[in-house]
């Protein structure tokens, strides 16, 4: 179960400096968890006969795209490997979900603990959601925790938007998740960008929930992309979105960048609520500002993409259905915390054993609350942005 010690608050890492130094600081901060993940990945690669040359060939096309389009994010990933003292190539492979060869094992599970593709789809090899799987994952039974995924909810009022997000993953990832408060100075520049982000031990910032100094907030819902291809890894795309000043700029970047895969980007800023479903080749924008209430989980709502992506996870349908029952305009922060704590339909509930952290923000007050573990029994902490 994803429960922190009673009264424990989400760990916070604060940083100011350049891209490479940020990565090194993150790597040193979560070295134990990163080393463990890389060791497991090495076991999986060895069991498949993947040597260093083969691994390099798998990631090389994505490295080239990352170097060209997201060099700052790549410097951070290099720093992450350096700070944790692990192989950069293996860590890049862990962060580049698109580079997994069709039919090969996921790197999150040891060879004696096979992890099935999490989504029944037309082609499970290309419908990779890009979320860490459990290290002990097996086919769920009636009593097992449902597979990973996240739920995002937003409600607008005259004062602004209250937004909530559950970060759902393997309960083992509870140990490594933290809040990153970073001010990043680009090399050769005096321009700094500040953001706060929920972050996994081995990941770039931007892969969960985050807000920058411009008030641009982005929540990620993993999706089974049917269009995976060579391009910028989605983890790098999510990181550079945090450098954008507005929702419109973030959407323009998504249109312009050759992406290797797609996620759902749930964007909030000021009074605006905009949801963006992407694949590697498509960008579908749904402005929900006038509706005043919106929710999303882990399956495509765009009909044309949904048809190609195959059947969604039953737990994603259940969570979205319940979120739509709960969300309404004019919700306040306690209302949103209550929604994220809802256990109706357990184990396919919004709050469940795979909820390792949660995020509630109020754009009118420019505040964010975060908790460590399942939100119904967690201790929340508040910060301003």
Secondary structure, DSSP 4 states (H G I P E B T S, - for coil): --BPSTT----EEEEEE-HHHHHHHHHHHTHHHHHHHHHHHHHHHHHTT--HHHHHHHHHHHHHHHHHH-HHHHHHHHHHHHHHT--HHHHHHHH-GGGSPTTPPPTTS-TTS----SS--S-TTT-B---PPPTT-----TTSPPPP--EEEEEE-SS-EEEEEEEE--GGGGGT-EEEEEEEEPTT---EEEEEEEE-TTS-TTSSEEEETT--EEEEE---BTT--SSB-HHHHHHHHTT-SSHHHHHHHHHHS-BSS--EEEEEETTEEEEEEE-SS-EEEEE-TTT-EEEE-SS--SHHHHHHH-SPPHHHHHHHHHHHHH--TT--HHHHHHHHT--TTTTSSSS-TTEEEEEEEETTTTEEEEEEB-TTSPPEEEEE-
